[in-house]
Amino acid sequence: MPQLVSLIDLPPTLLDAAGIDVPGQMQGRSLMPLLRGSSDAWQEEVFVQISETEVGRAVRTKRWKYGVTAPGKDPEKDSGSDRYVETYLYDLQCDPYELTNLIGLESHREAADRMMARLQRRMQEAGEAVPRIERAPAIPAGQRRVSAAEAGA
């Protein structure tokens, strides 16, 4: 089964492939275990810091992609924020091309909340303070509800 990896995993992978010990303080994980066929205890999500056009953060699982932006922050001057606003939620299983933004839909609130918690945890693991994330305005969504199992996928 394909595993999620991030660019931050490349430096530890290169060091590991060269037989050099990976420093404990280095972020990311070597991909060598995956290349050797072992995916035991691999991460379930990847964390993304967006800083080219906006100050944003995102987290992606195999099923969901969730992102937030920091209003009023300048990516050239600000590396982060203590306040973010939900910007998008995509169901990559049903919408792999990310055509339908589900953020704010009441039917997907549990999925967004779970992804928000994952994002805050990953931000803290990266050395950032846990930010306040403001929910997107609620949008009624009819009868459809994402189950707890789906939200955790």
DSSP file (Angstrom, degrees, kcal/mol; ACC not computed):
  #  RESIDUE AA STRUCTURE BP1 BP2  ACC     N-H-->O    O-->H-N    N-H-->O    O-->H-N    TCO  KAPPA ALPHA  PHI   PSI    X-CA   Y-CA   Z-CA
    1    1 A M              0   0    0      0, 0.0     2,-0.0     0, 0.0     0, 0.0   0.000 360.0 360.0 360.0 133.4    0.0    0.0    0.0
    2    2 A P        -     0   0    0      0, 0.0     2,-0.3     0, 0.0     0, 0.0  -0.349 360.0-147.0 -63.7 141.7    1.4    3.4   -0.9
    3    3 A Q        -     0   0    0     -2,-0.0     2,-0.4    59,-0.0    41,-0.1  -0.782  16.9-109.0-109.7 154.3    2.5    5.5    2.1
    4    4 A L        +     0   0    0     39,-0.4     2,-0.3    -2,-0.3    39,-0.1  -0.678  41.9 175.6 -81.9 131.7    2.4    9.3    2.5
    5    5 A V        -     0   0    0     -2,-0.4     2,-0.3    41,-0.1    41,-0.1  -0.882  14.3-148.6-132.4 166.0    5.8   11.0    2.5
    6    6 A S    >   -     0   0    0     -2,-0.3     3,-1.9    23,-0.2     4,-0.3  -0.900  30.8-111.2-133.9 159.6    6.9   14.6    2.6
    7    7 A L  G >  S+     0   0    0     -2,-0.3     3,-1.7     1,-0.3    -1,-0.1   0.808 115.1  68.0 -59.5 -28.7    9.8   16.6    1.3
    8    8 A I  G 3  S+     0   0    0      1,-0.3    -1,-0.3     2,-0.2    -3,-0.0   0.694  91.5  63.3 -65.9 -16.3   11.0   17.0    4.9
    9    9 A D  G <> S+     0   0    0     -3,-1.9     4,-1.6    19,-0.2    22,-0.4   0.611  84.7  78.2 -80.8 -12.9   11.7   13.2    4.8
   10   10 A L  H <> S+     0   0    0     -3,-1.7     4,-2.7    -4,-0.3     5,-0.2   0.933  87.9  50.9 -68.1 -47.2   14.4   13.6    2.0
   11   11 A P  H  > S+     0   0    0      0, 0.0     4,-2.3     0, 0.0     5,-0.2   0.940 113.2  45.4 -58.4 -46.8   17.4   14.9    4.1
   12   12 A P  H  > S+     0   0    0      0, 0.0     4,-2.5     0, 0.0    18,-0.2   0.874 113.1  52.8 -62.6 -33.2   17.1   12.0    6.6
   13   13 A T  H  X S+     0   0    0     -4,-1.6     4,-2.8    16,-0.3     5,-0.2   0.923 108.8  48.2 -65.9 -44.2   16.7    9.6    3.7
   14   14 A L  H  X S+     0   0    0     -4,-2.7     4,-1.6     2,-0.2     6,-0.2   0.915 113.6  47.0 -64.0 -42.6   19.8   10.8    2.0
   15   15 A L  H  <>S+     0   0    0     -4,-2.3     5,-2.9    -5,-0.2     4,-0.3   0.939 114.1  47.6 -62.9 -46.3   21.8   10.6    5.2
   16   16 A D  H ><5S+     0   0    0     -4,-2.5     3,-1.4     1,-0.2    -2,-0.2   0.906 110.4  51.8 -61.9 -43.0   20.5    7.1    6.0
   17   17 A A  H 3<5S+     0   0    0     -4,-2.8    -1,-0.2     1,-0.3    -2,-0.2   0.819 109.3  51.0 -64.2 -30.7   21.2    5.9    2.4
   18   18 A A  T 3<5S-     0   0    0     -4,-1.6    -1,-0.3    -5,-0.2    -2,-0.2   0.466 119.6-111.3 -85.5  -1.2   24.8    7.1    2.7
   19   19 A G  T < 5S+     0   0    0     -3,-1.4     2,-0.4    -4,-0.3    -3,-0.2   0.693  72.9 137.4  80.6  18.4   25.2    5.3    6.0
   20   20 A I      < -     0   0    0     -5,-2.9    -1,-0.3    -6,-0.2    -2,-0.1  -0.831  60.6-108.8-100.8 135.0   25.4    8.5    8.1
   21   21 A D        -     0   0    0     -2,-0.4    -1,-0.0    -3,-0.1    -5,-0.0  -0.359  30.2-124.9 -61.3 136.4   23.5    8.7   11.4
   22   22 A V        -     0   0    0      1,-0.1    -1,-0.1    -2,-0.1     8,-0.0  -0.743  29.8-114.5 -83.6 123.0   20.5   11.0   11.2
   23   23 A P    >   -     0   0    0      0, 0.0     3,-1.5     0, 0.0    -1,-0.1  -0.290  18.3-127.4 -58.5 140.6   20.8   13.6   13.9
   24   24 A G  T 3  S+     0   0    0      1,-0.3    -2,-0.0    -3,-0.0    -3,-0.0   0.785 107.1  55.0 -60.4 -30.3   18.0   13.3   16.6
   25   25 A Q  T 3  S+     0   0    0      2,-0.1    -1,-0.3     0, 0.0     2,-0.2   0.552  83.2 108.9 -83.0  -6.7   17.0   16.9   16.2
   26   26 A M    <   -     0   0    0     -3,-1.5     2,-0.1     1,-0.1    -4,-0.0  -0.514  67.5-131.7 -73.1 133.5   16.4   16.6   12.4
   27   27 A Q        +     0   0    0     -2,-0.2    -1,-0.1    99,-0.1    -2,-0.1  -0.434  66.5  41.6 -79.2 160.0   12.8   16.7   11.4
   28   28 A G  S    S-     0   0    0     -2,-0.1     2,-0.4   -17,-0.1   -19,-0.2  -0.133  77.6-101.1  90.7 170.0   11.4   14.1    9.0
   29   29 A R        -     0   0    0    -23,-0.1   -16,-0.3    -2,-0.1   -23,-0.2  -0.963  32.0-102.1-131.3 146.7   12.0   10.3    8.8
   30   30 A S        -     0   0    0     -2,-0.4     4,-0.2   -18,-0.2   -20,-0.1  -0.446  19.5-150.3 -65.4 138.6   14.1    8.3    6.5
   31   31 A L  S  > S+     0   0    0    -22,-0.4     4,-2.3     1,-0.2     3,-0.5   0.445  73.9 100.4 -86.6  -2.0   12.2    6.6    3.7
   32   32 A M  H  > S+     0   0    0      1,-0.2     4,-1.7     2,-0.2     6,-0.2   0.878  76.3  55.1 -56.7 -41.8   14.7    3.7    3.6
   33   33 A P  H  4>S+     0   0    0      0, 0.0     5,-3.0     0, 0.0    -1,-0.2   0.911 109.9  48.0 -57.6 -39.1   12.4    1.4    5.7
   34   34 A L  H >45S+     0   0    0     -3,-0.5     3,-1.6    -4,-0.2    -2,-0.2   0.913 109.6  52.0 -65.5 -41.4    9.7    1.9    3.1
   35   35 A L  H 3<5S+     0   0    0     -4,-2.3    -1,-0.2     1,-0.3    -3,-0.2   0.776 108.2  52.5 -65.8 -25.1   12.1    1.3    0.2
   36   36 A R  T 3<5S-     0   0    0     -4,-1.7    -1,-0.3    -5,-0.2    -2,-0.2   0.410 126.7-100.8 -90.1   1.5   13.0   -2.0    1.9
   37   37 A G  T < 5S+     0   0    0     -3,-1.6     2,-0.6     1,-0.3    -3,-0.2   0.510  83.3 122.3  96.9   5.0    9.4   -3.0    2.1
   38   38 A S      < +     0   0    0     -5,-3.0    -1,-0.3    -6,-0.2    -2,-0.2  -0.892  21.7 163.4-105.6 124.0    8.6   -2.2    5.8
   39   39 A S    >   +     0   0    0     -2,-0.6     3,-1.4    -3,-0.1    -1,-0.1   0.127  25.7 145.3-120.2  19.7    5.8    0.3    6.5
   40   40 A D  T 3  S-     0   0    0      1,-0.3    -2,-0.1    -7,-0.1    -6,-0.0  -0.340  75.7  -2.5 -60.4 134.3    5.3   -0.6   10.2
   41   41 A A  T 3  S+     0   0    0      1,-0.2    -1,-0.3    -2,-0.0     2,-0.2   0.781  90.2 163.4  55.7  33.0    4.3    2.4   12.3
   42   42 A W    <   -     0   0    0     -3,-1.4    -1,-0.2     1,-0.1    -3,-0.1  -0.512  47.3 -87.5 -79.7 152.7    4.5    4.8    9.4
   43   43 A Q        -     0   0    0     -2,-0.2   -39,-0.4   -39,-0.1    -1,-0.1  -0.212  25.6-147.8 -59.7 146.4    2.8    8.2    9.8
   44   44 A E  S    S+     0   0    0    -41,-0.1    18,-0.5    -3,-0.1     2,-0.3   0.547  77.6  25.4 -92.5 -10.1   -0.8    8.5    8.9
   45   45 A E        -     0   0    0     16,-0.1     2,-0.4   -41,-0.1    16,-0.2  -0.957  66.9-133.4-146.8 164.1   -0.6   12.0    7.7
   46   46 A V  E     -A   60   0A   0     14,-2.2    14,-2.3    -2,-0.3     2,-0.4  -0.951  18.6-139.3-121.0 148.0    1.8   14.6    6.3
   47   47 A F  E     -A   59   0A   0     -2,-0.4     2,-0.4    12,-0.2    12,-0.2  -0.855  15.7-163.5-107.2 136.6    2.1   18.2    7.5
   48   48 A V  E     -A   58   0A   0     10,-3.0    10,-2.2    -2,-0.4     2,-0.6  -0.982   9.4-158.8-126.7 130.1    2.5   21.1    5.0
   49   49 A Q  E     -A   57   0A   0     -2,-0.4     2,-0.5     8,-0.2     8,-0.2  -0.945  13.9-157.6-104.8 123.3    3.7   24.6    5.8
   50   50 A I  E     +A   56   0A   0      6,-2.7     6,-2.5    -2,-0.6    -2,-0.0  -0.885  32.7 143.2-105.4 123.0    2.6   27.1    3.1
   51   51 A S        +     0   0    0     -2,-0.5    -1,-0.1     4,-0.2     4,-0.1   0.330  46.7  83.6-143.5   8.0    4.7   30.2    2.8
   52   52 A E  S    S+     0   0    0      1,-0.1     3,-0.1     2,-0.0    -2,-0.0   0.942 114.8   2.9 -80.7 -48.2    5.0   31.2   -0.9
   53   53 A T  S    S+     0   0    0      1,-0.3     2,-0.3    22,-0.1    23,-0.1   0.538 136.0   4.5-115.3 -12.9    1.8   33.1   -1.4
   54   54 A E  S    S-     0   0    0     20,-0.1     2,-0.8    21,-0.1    -1,-0.3  -0.960  76.2 -98.7-159.6 167.8    0.2   33.0    2.0
   55   55 A V        +     0   0    0     15,-0.4    15,-2.7    18,-0.3     2,-0.3  -0.891  66.9 142.0 -96.7 108.2    0.9   32.0    5.6
   56   56 A G  E     -AB  50  69A   0     -6,-2.5    -6,-2.7    -2,-0.8     2,-0.3  -0.923  38.2-153.4-145.0 166.8   -0.9   28.7    5.8
   57   57 A R  E     +AB  49  68A   0     11,-2.0    11,-2.8    -2,-0.3     2,-0.3  -0.977  15.0 179.4-140.4 150.8   -0.8   25.2    7.1
   58   58 A A  E     -AB  48  67A   0    -10,-2.2   -10,-3.0    -2,-0.3     2,-0.4  -0.981  14.2-157.2-148.9 158.9   -2.3   21.9    5.9
   59   59 A V  E     -AB  47  66A   0      7,-2.2     7,-2.6    -2,-0.3     2,-0.4  -0.995  12.1-163.9-137.8 142.2   -2.5   18.3    6.8
   60   60 A R  E     +AB  46  65A   0    -14,-2.3   -14,-2.2    -2,-0.4     5,-0.2  -0.990   8.9 179.1-132.2 133.2   -3.2   15.4    4.5
   61   61 A T        -     0   0    0      3,-3.1   -16,-0.1    -2,-0.4    31,-0.1  -0.563  53.3 -89.6-110.7-176.5   -4.3   11.8    5.1
   62   62 A K  S    S+     0   0    0    -18,-0.5   -17,-0.1    91,-0.3     3,-0.1   0.834 127.7  27.0 -63.9 -29.2   -5.0    9.2    2.5
   63   63 A R  S    S+     0   0    0     90,-0.6    29,-3.0     1,-0.1    30,-0.7   0.844 120.2  44.1 -99.9 -40.8   -8.6   10.3    2.5
   64   64 A W  E     - C   0  91A   0     27,-0.2    -3,-3.1    28,-0.2     2,-0.4  -0.782  48.1-166.3-117.9 150.6   -8.7   14.0    3.6
   65   65 A K  E     +BC  60  90A   0     25,-1.8    25,-2.5    -2,-0.3     2,-0.4  -0.987  17.7 179.9-132.3 124.5   -6.8   17.2    2.9
   66   66 A Y  E     +BC  59  89A   0     -7,-2.6    -7,-2.2    -2,-0.4     2,-0.3  -0.982   1.4 179.9-130.5 132.4   -7.5   20.1    5.3
   67   67 A G  E     -BC  58  88A   0     21,-2.4    20,-2.9    -2,-0.4    21,-1.7  -0.969  10.9-169.9-139.0 153.6   -5.9   23.6    5.2
   68   68 A V  E     -BC  57  86A   0    -11,-2.8   -11,-2.0    -2,-0.3     2,-0.3  -0.931   8.6-154.0-133.5 155.6   -6.0   26.9    7.1
   69   69 A T  E     -BC  56  85A   0     16,-2.2    16,-2.9    -2,-0.3   -13,-0.2  -0.931  19.2-124.5-129.8 157.4   -4.6   30.4    6.4
   70   70 A A    >   -     0   0    0    -15,-2.7     3,-1.6    -2,-0.3   -15,-0.4  -0.873  30.7-136.3-102.2 104.9   -3.5   33.3    8.6
   71   71 A P  T 3  S+     0   0    0      0, 0.0     3,-0.1     0, 0.0    12,-0.1  -0.328  83.9  12.3 -62.7 138.5   -5.5   36.4    7.6
   72   72 A G  T 3  S+     0   0    0      1,-0.3     2,-0.3    -2,-0.0    -2,-0.0   0.460  94.9 127.7  79.4   0.4   -3.5   39.6    7.4
   73   73 A K    <   -     0   0    0     -3,-1.6   -18,-0.3   -18,-0.1    -1,-0.3  -0.709  52.9-139.5 -94.2 144.7   -0.1   37.8    7.5
   74   74 A D    >>  -     0   0    0     -2,-0.3     4,-3.8     1,-0.1     3,-1.4  -0.899   3.8-148.8-103.4 118.9    2.6   38.4    4.9
   75   75 A P  T 34 S+     0   0    0      0, 0.0    -1,-0.1     0, 0.0   -21,-0.1   0.728  98.4  55.9 -62.5 -20.1    4.5   35.3    3.8
   76   76 A E  T 34 S+     0   0    0      1,-0.1     3,-0.1   -23,-0.1   -24,-0.0   0.727 123.8  22.6 -80.9 -21.1    7.6   37.4    3.2
   77   77 A K  T <4 S+     0   0    0     -3,-1.4     2,-0.5     1,-0.2    -1,-0.1   0.694 115.9  61.8-114.8 -29.0    7.6   38.7    6.8
   78   78 A D     <  -     0   0    0     -4,-3.8    -1,-0.2     1,-0.1     3,-0.1  -0.891  47.8-174.2-111.9 125.8    5.6   36.3    8.9
   79   79 A S  S    S-     0   0    0     -2,-0.5     2,-0.3     1,-0.1    -1,-0.1   0.667  73.2 -18.3 -88.5 -17.1    6.7   32.6    9.4
   80   80 A G        -     0   0    0    -25,-0.1     2,-0.3   -31,-0.0    -1,-0.1  -0.906  60.7-132.0-166.0-169.1    3.5   31.7   11.3
   81   81 A S        -     0   0    0     -2,-0.3     3,-0.1    48,-0.1    48,-0.1  -0.979  19.8-134.7-155.7 161.2    0.6   32.9   13.3
   82   82 A D  S    S+     0   0    0     -2,-0.3    50,-2.7     1,-0.2     2,-0.4   0.454  96.8  52.2 -96.3  -3.1   -1.3   32.4   16.5
   83   83 A R  E     + d   0 132A   0     48,-0.2     2,-0.3   -12,-0.1    50,-0.2  -0.996  62.3 169.9-138.2 130.1   -4.6   32.6   14.5
   84   84 A Y  E     - d   0 133A   0     48,-2.6    50,-2.9    -2,-0.4     2,-0.4  -0.912  21.1-141.5-132.6 161.0   -5.7   30.7   11.4
   85   85 A V  E     -Cd  69 134A   0    -16,-2.9   -16,-2.2    -2,-0.3    50,-0.2  -0.982  31.7-104.7-124.5 135.8   -9.0   30.4    9.6
   86   86 A E  E     +C   68   0A   0     48,-2.4   -18,-0.3    -2,-0.4     3,-0.1  -0.345  42.3 169.5 -58.5 135.5  -10.3   27.2    7.9
   87   87 A T  E     +     0   0A   0    -20,-2.9     2,-0.3     1,-0.4   -19,-0.2   0.709  53.1   2.3-119.5 -40.4   -9.9   27.4    4.2
   88   88 A Y  E     -C   67   0A   0    -21,-1.7   -21,-2.4    14,-0.1    -1,-0.4  -1.000  38.6-174.2-154.9 153.8  -10.5   24.0    2.7
   89   89 A L  E     -C   66   0A   0     -2,-0.3    13,-3.2   -23,-0.2     2,-0.4  -0.943  17.9-173.9-143.5 122.8  -11.4   20.4    3.3
   90   90 A Y  E     -C   65   0A   0    -25,-2.5   -25,-1.8    -2,-0.3     2,-1.0  -0.959  23.8-141.8-121.3 139.2  -11.3   17.9    0.4
   91   91 A D  E  >  -C   64   0A   0     -2,-0.4     4,-2.6     9,-0.4     3,-0.4  -0.848  19.1-171.3 -94.6  98.1  -12.4   14.3    0.4
   92   92 A L  T  4 S+     0   0    0    -29,-3.0   -28,-0.2    -2,-1.0    -1,-0.2   0.687  80.0  60.2 -70.2 -18.3   -9.6   12.8   -1.8
   93   93 A Q  T  4 S+     0   0    0    -30,-0.7    -1,-0.2     2,-0.2   -29,-0.1   0.915 120.0  25.3 -72.4 -43.2  -11.4    9.4   -2.0
   94   94 A C  T  4 S+     0   0    0     -3,-0.4    -2,-0.2     1,-0.2    -1,-0.1   0.692 137.2  30.3 -91.4 -22.1  -14.5   11.0   -3.7
   95   95 A D    ><  +     0   0    0     -4,-2.6     3,-2.1     1,-0.1    -1,-0.2  -0.560  61.3 166.1-140.5  68.3  -12.8   14.0   -5.2
   96   96 A P  T 3  S+     0   0    0      0, 0.0    -4,-0.1     0, 0.0    -1,-0.1   0.703  79.9  55.7 -64.4 -18.2   -9.2   13.3   -6.1
   97   97 A Y  T 3  S-     0   0    0     -5,-0.0    -5,-0.1     3,-0.0    -2,-0.0   0.379 108.0-124.7 -94.4   4.7   -8.9   16.4   -8.2
   98   98 A E    <   +     0   0    0     -3,-2.1     3,-0.1    -7,-0.1    -6,-0.1   0.931  61.4 143.3  54.8  53.4  -10.0   18.7   -5.3
   99   99 A L        +     0   0    0      1,-0.2     2,-0.6    -4,-0.1    -1,-0.1   0.704  57.5  55.2 -92.9 -23.9  -12.9   20.2   -7.2
  100  100 A T  S    S-     0   0    0     -5,-0.1     2,-0.6    -9,-0.1    -9,-0.4  -0.918  70.8-152.3-120.9 109.1  -15.4   20.5   -4.3
  101  101 A N        -     0   0    0     -2,-0.6   -11,-0.2     1,-0.1   -13,-0.0  -0.683  10.5-174.0 -79.7 120.8  -14.3   22.3   -1.2
  102  102 A L    >   +     0   0    0    -13,-3.2     3,-1.9    -2,-0.6     6,-0.2   0.391  35.4 131.7 -96.7   0.6  -16.3   20.8    1.7
  103  103 A I  T 3  S+     0   0    0    -14,-0.3     3,-0.1     1,-0.3   -14,-0.1  -0.300  74.2  17.5 -62.1 135.8  -15.2   23.3    4.4
  104  104 A G  T 3  S+     0   0    0      1,-0.3    35,-2.8    32,-0.1    -1,-0.3   0.101  86.3 134.2  92.0 -21.8  -18.0   24.6    6.5
  105  105 A L  B X   -e  139   0B   0     -3,-1.9     3,-1.7    33,-0.2    -1,-0.3  -0.448  54.7-142.5 -64.4 126.6  -20.5   21.9    5.4
  106  106 A E  G >  S+     0   0    0     33,-2.7     3,-1.3     1,-0.3     4,-0.3   0.836 100.0  63.1 -57.4 -33.2  -22.3   20.7    8.5
  107  107 A S  G 3  S+     0   0    0     32,-0.4    39,-2.3     1,-0.3    -1,-0.3   0.732 109.7  39.1 -64.1 -22.3  -22.2   17.2    7.1
  108  108 A H  G <> S+     0   0    0     -3,-1.7     4,-2.4    -6,-0.2    -1,-0.3   0.186  80.9 109.1-114.1  14.4  -18.4   17.2    7.2
  109  109 A R  H <> S+     0   0    0     -3,-1.3     4,-2.8     1,-0.2     5,-0.2   0.891  78.3  52.2 -61.6 -40.6  -17.9   19.0   10.5
  110  110 A E  H  > S+     0   0    0     -4,-0.3     4,-2.3     2,-0.2    -1,-0.2   0.914 110.3  48.5 -63.9 -40.9  -16.6   15.9   12.3
  111  111 A A  H  > S+     0   0    0      2,-0.2     4,-2.3     1,-0.2    -1,-0.2   0.929 112.9  48.2 -63.1 -44.4  -14.0   15.3    9.6
  112  112 A A  H  X S+     0   0    0     -4,-2.4     4,-2.5     1,-0.2    -2,-0.2   0.904 111.0  51.0 -62.8 -41.4  -12.9   18.9    9.7
  113  113 A D  H  X S+     0   0    0     -4,-2.8     4,-2.1     2,-0.2    -1,-0.2   0.905 111.0  47.7 -64.1 -41.3  -12.6   18.8   13.5
  114  114 A R  H  X S+     0   0    0     -4,-2.3     4,-2.0     2,-0.2    -1,-0.2   0.900 113.5  47.6 -66.3 -39.6  -10.5   15.6   13.4
  115  115 A M  H  X S+     0   0    0     -4,-2.3     4,-2.7     2,-0.2    -2,-0.2   0.869 108.8  55.2 -69.0 -35.2   -8.3   17.1   10.8
  116  116 A M  H  X S+     0   0    0     -4,-2.5     4,-2.7     2,-0.2    -2,-0.2   0.926 108.0  48.7 -60.8 -44.6   -8.0   20.3   12.8
  117  117 A A  H  X S+     0   0    0     -4,-2.1     4,-2.2     2,-0.2    -2,-0.2   0.904 111.6  49.3 -63.7 -41.1   -6.8   18.3   15.8
  118  118 A R  H  X S+     0   0    0     -4,-2.0     4,-2.6     2,-0.2    -1,-0.2   0.921 111.8  49.6 -62.4 -43.5   -4.2   16.5   13.7
  119  119 A L  H  X S+     0   0    0     -4,-2.7     4,-2.6     1,-0.2    -2,-0.2   0.931 110.5  48.6 -63.0 -46.2   -3.0   19.8   12.2
  120  120 A Q  H  X S+     0   0    0     -4,-2.7     4,-2.1     1,-0.2    -1,-0.2   0.898 112.1  49.9 -62.0 -39.6   -2.6   21.4   15.6
  121  121 A R  H  X S+     0   0    0     -4,-2.2     4,-2.4    -5,-0.2    -1,-0.2   0.930 112.3  46.9 -63.8 -44.7   -0.7   18.3   16.9
  122  122 A R  H  X S+     0   0    0     -4,-2.6     4,-1.5     2,-0.2    -2,-0.2   0.866 110.2  52.9 -67.7 -35.0    1.6   18.4   13.9
  123  123 A M  H  <>S+     0   0    0     -4,-2.6     5,-2.5     2,-0.2    -1,-0.2   0.922 110.5  47.8 -63.5 -43.0    2.2   22.1   14.3
  124  124 A Q  H ><5S+     0   0    0     -4,-2.1     3,-1.8     1,-0.2    -2,-0.2   0.909 108.9  53.5 -64.1 -42.2    3.1   21.6   17.9
  125  125 A E  H 3<5S+     0   0    0     -4,-2.4    -1,-0.2     1,-0.3    -2,-0.2   0.804 104.9  56.3 -62.5 -28.3    5.5   18.7   17.0
  126  126 A A  T 3<5S-     0   0    0     -4,-1.5    -1,-0.3    -5,-0.2    -2,-0.2   0.417 127.9 -99.0 -83.7   2.2    7.2   21.1   14.5
  127  127 A G  T < 5S+     0   0    0     -3,-1.8     2,-0.2     1,-0.3    -3,-0.2   0.546  81.7 129.1  95.7   7.5    7.9   23.5   17.3
  128  128 A E      < -     0   0    0     -5,-2.5    -1,-0.3    -6,-0.2     2,-0.2  -0.613  64.5-105.4 -92.0 155.2    5.0   26.0   16.7
  129  129 A A        -     0   0    0     -2,-0.2   -48,-0.1     1,-0.1    -1,-0.1  -0.512  46.4 -96.7 -71.1 147.4    2.6   27.1   19.4
  130  130 A V        -     0   0    0     -2,-0.2    -1,-0.1    -6,-0.1     2,-0.1  -0.550  51.4-144.6 -67.7 119.7   -0.8   25.5   19.1
  131  131 A P        -     0   0    0      0, 0.0     2,-0.6     0, 0.0   -48,-0.2  -0.322  13.0-109.2 -85.4 166.6   -2.8   28.1   17.2
  132  132 A R  E     -d   83   0A   0    -50,-2.7   -48,-2.6    -2,-0.1     2,-0.6  -0.846  34.5-160.8 -87.5 126.7   -6.4   29.2   17.5
  133  133 A I  E     -d   84   0A   0     -2,-0.6     2,-0.4   -50,-0.2   -48,-0.2  -0.956   6.6-145.6-114.9 119.6   -8.2   27.9   14.4
  134  134 A E  E     -d   85   0A   0    -50,-2.9   -48,-2.4    -2,-0.6     2,-0.1  -0.677  20.6-120.8 -85.1 133.0  -11.5   29.6   13.5
  135  135 A R        -     0   0    0     -2,-0.4     3,-0.1   -50,-0.2    -1,-0.1  -0.357  27.5-107.7 -68.3 149.5  -14.1   27.4   12.0
  136  136 A A        -     0   0    0      1,-0.1   -32,-0.1   -51,-0.1    -1,-0.1  -0.423  52.3 -81.0 -68.6 153.1  -15.5   28.3    8.5
  137  137 A P        -     0   0    0      0, 0.0    -1,-0.1     0, 0.0     2,-0.1  -0.321  57.3-102.3 -57.1 138.7  -19.1   29.6    8.6
  138  138 A A        -     0   0    0     -3,-0.1   -33,-0.2   -33,-0.1   -34,-0.1  -0.378  34.9-165.5 -68.5 138.5  -21.5   26.7    8.8
  139  139 A I  B     -e  105   0B   0    -35,-2.8   -33,-2.7    -2,-0.1   -32,-0.4  -0.990  24.1-120.4-125.1 121.2  -23.3   25.6    5.6
  140  140 A P        -     0   0    0      0, 0.0   -35,-0.0     0, 0.0     0, 0.0  -0.301  26.7-172.8 -58.8 144.8  -26.4   23.3    5.8
  141  141 A A    >   -     0   0    0      1,-0.4     3,-0.7     3,-0.1     2,-0.1   0.157  26.4-127.9-131.4  20.7  -25.8   20.1    3.9
  142  142 A G  T 3   -     0   0    0      1,-0.2    -1,-0.4     3,-0.0     0, 0.0  -0.377  66.3 -26.9  71.6-145.5  -29.1   18.2    3.9
  143  143 A Q  T 3  S+     0   0    0     -2,-0.1    -1,-0.2     2,-0.0     2,-0.0   0.705 101.6 108.4 -83.5 -21.6  -29.3   14.6    5.0
  144  144 A R    <   +     0   0    0     -3,-0.7     2,-0.4     1,-0.0    -3,-0.1  -0.335  42.6 176.6 -63.3 133.1  -25.7   13.6    4.2
  145  145 A R        -     0   0    0    -37,-0.1     2,-0.5    -2,-0.0   -37,-0.2  -0.998  29.4-128.8-136.7 134.6  -23.5   13.0    7.3
  146  146 A V        -     0   0    0    -39,-2.3   -36,-0.2    -2,-0.4   -35,-0.1  -0.711  33.4-127.2 -78.8 127.0  -19.9   11.8    7.4
  147  147 A S     >  -     0   0    0     -2,-0.5     4,-2.8     1,-0.1     5,-0.2  -0.250  19.5-109.3 -71.3 163.2  -19.7    8.9    9.8
  148  148 A A  H  > S+     0   0    0      1,-0.2     4,-1.6     2,-0.2    -1,-0.1   0.885 121.3  52.5 -59.2 -39.0  -17.2    8.8   12.6
  149  149 A A  H  4 S+     0   0    0      2,-0.2     4,-0.4     1,-0.2    -1,-0.2   0.915 111.1  45.9 -65.0 -42.4  -15.3    6.0   10.8
  150  150 A E  H >4 S+     0   0    0      1,-0.2     3,-1.2     2,-0.2    -2,-0.2   0.911 110.2  54.1 -65.0 -41.7  -15.2    8.1    7.6
  151  151 A A  H 3< S+     0   0    0     -4,-2.8    -1,-0.2     1,-0.3    -2,-0.2   0.818 109.2  48.7 -63.6 -31.3  -14.1   11.2    9.5
  152  152 A G  T 3<        0   0    0     -4,-1.6    -1,-0.3     1,-0.2    -2,-0.2   0.506 360.0 360.0 -87.3  -3.8  -11.2    9.3   11.0
  153  153 A A    <         0   0    0     -3,-1.2   -90,-0.6    -4,-0.4   -91,-0.3   0.491 360.0 360.0 -71.3 360.0   -9.9    7.8    7.8
